[in-house]
Amino acid sequence: MKENLLQKVANLLPEIPLEMLEFACDLTWQSICNYCNIDSVPEGLLPIAAMLVKNLLQSARLSENQLQPAVKGVSRGDTSFTFASAAEQMTLIASANTFLLDYHAQLNAYRKMRK
């Protein structure tokens, strides 16, 4: 099932490197499973998952020619910059409470109670 998600996203965003797509798909997959309290993303949520991956990548500014890491830290004495990797940026966005909120109505239909 994850392969179907990766294929959909690869078709939507052919300019993004495959390893970035795989990471974003895994992160989104896990976020959906955690939110819905399920073990696997059902077929009906694959289009939503694809849009979440696309939004995650675009939020991390990883589309097309914007593959530049965000500045994570700056020091003034002797000038030092620390950059966040793309994976760190995506993880930070996915861990924010607002990541899934745009799609909560669709996700709630698949949500189960915790045991």
C-alpha positions as CSV (number, residue, x, y, z in Angstrom):
1,M,0.0,0.0,0.0
2,K,2.9,2.4,0.8
3,E,4.2,1.7,-2.7
4,N,0.9,3.0,-4.2
5,L,1.3,6.2,-2.1
6,L,4.9,6.7,-3.3
7,Q,3.8,6.2,-6.9
8,K,1.0,8.7,-6.7
9,V,3.3,11.3,-5.1
10,A,6.1,10.6,-7.6
11,N,3.6,11.4,-10.4
12,L,2.5,14.6,-8.6
13,L,6.1,15.8,-7.9
14,P,8.5,14.3,-10.4
15,E,11.1,16.9,-9.7
16,I,11.7,15.8,-6.1
17,P,14.4,13.2,-5.4
18,L,13.0,9.7,-4.7
19,E,14.7,9.5,-1.3
20,M,12.9,12.7,-0.2
21,L,9.6,11.4,-1.5
22,E,10.1,8.1,0.4
23,F,10.9,9.9,3.6
24,A,7.9,12.2,3.3
25,C,5.6,9.3,2.5
26,D,6.8,7.3,5.5
27,L,6.4,10.3,7.8
28,T,2.9,11.1,6.5
29,W,1.9,7.4,6.6
30,Q,3.0,7.2,10.3
31,S,1.2,10.5,11.1
32,I,-2.1,9.3,9.6
33,C,-1.8,5.9,11.4
34,N,-1.1,7.6,14.7
35,Y,-3.9,10.2,14.3
36,C,-6.5,7.6,13.3
37,N,-5.2,4.9,15.7
38,I,-4.9,2.3,12.9
39,D,-2.1,0.0,11.7
40,S,-2.2,0.8,8.0
41,V,-3.6,3.6,5.8
42,P,-6.8,2.3,4.1
43,E,-7.2,2.6,0.3
44,G,-9.8,5.4,0.7
45,L,-7.2,7.6,2.4
46,L,-4.5,7.3,-0.3
47,P,-5.5,10.5,-2.2
48,I,-5.6,12.4,1.1
49,A,-2.2,10.9,2.1
50,A,-0.8,12.0,-1.3
51,M,-2.0,15.5,-0.8
52,L,-0.5,15.6,2.7
53,V,2.8,14.5,1.4
54,K,2.6,17.2,-1.3
55,N,1.7,19.8,1.3
56,L,4.5,18.6,3.6
57,L,7.1,18.9,0.9
58,Q,5.9,22.3,-0.2
59,S,5.8,23.5,3.4
60,A,9.4,22.5,3.8
61,R,10.1,24.4,0.6
62,L,11.4,21.4,-1.2
63,S,9.6,21.8,-4.5
64,E,11.4,22.4,-7.7
65,N,14.5,24.7,-7.3
66,Q,13.9,25.4,-3.7
67,L,16.0,22.5,-2.2
68,Q,17.8,24.9,0.1
69,P,18.0,24.0,3.8
70,A,16.5,26.4,6.3
71,V,18.8,28.2,8.7
72,K,18.7,26.5,12.1
73,G,21.2,28.7,13.9
74,V,23.4,31.7,13.5
75,S,26.5,32.8,15.5
76,R,27.9,36.3,15.2
77,G,31.5,36.0,16.4
78,D,33.4,34.7,13.4
79,T,30.1,34.1,11.6
80,S,28.7,30.6,11.8
81,F,25.5,29.3,10.3
82,T,23.8,26.0,11.0
83,F,21.3,24.6,8.5
84,A,18.5,22.2,9.1
85,S,18.4,19.2,6.8
86,A,15.3,18.6,4.6
87,A,14.5,15.6,6.8
88,E,14.6,17.8,10.0
89,Q,12.4,20.4,8.3
90,M,9.8,17.8,7.3
91,T,9.9,16.2,10.8
92,L,9.3,19.5,12.5
93,I,6.4,20.3,10.2
94,A,4.8,16.9,10.6
95,S,5.2,17.0,14.4
96,A,3.3,20.3,14.5
97,N,-0.3,20.0,15.6
98,T,-1.5,21.7,12.4
99,F,-0.1,19.2,9.9
100,L,-3.2,17.1,9.7
101,L,-5.8,19.7,10.6
102,D,-6.6,20.7,7.0
103,Y,-7.8,17.1,6.4
104,H,-9.2,16.2,9.8
105,A,-12.8,15.8,8.4
106,Q,-11.6,13.1,6.0
107,L,-9.3,11.5,8.5
108,N,-12.0,11.4,11.3
109,A,-14.1,9.1,9.2
110,Y,-11.3,6.5,9.6
111,R,-10.4,7.3,13.2
112,K,-10.8,4.6,15.9
113,M,-10.8,4.8,19.6
114,R,-7.6,3.9,21.4
115,K,-7.5,0.5,23.2
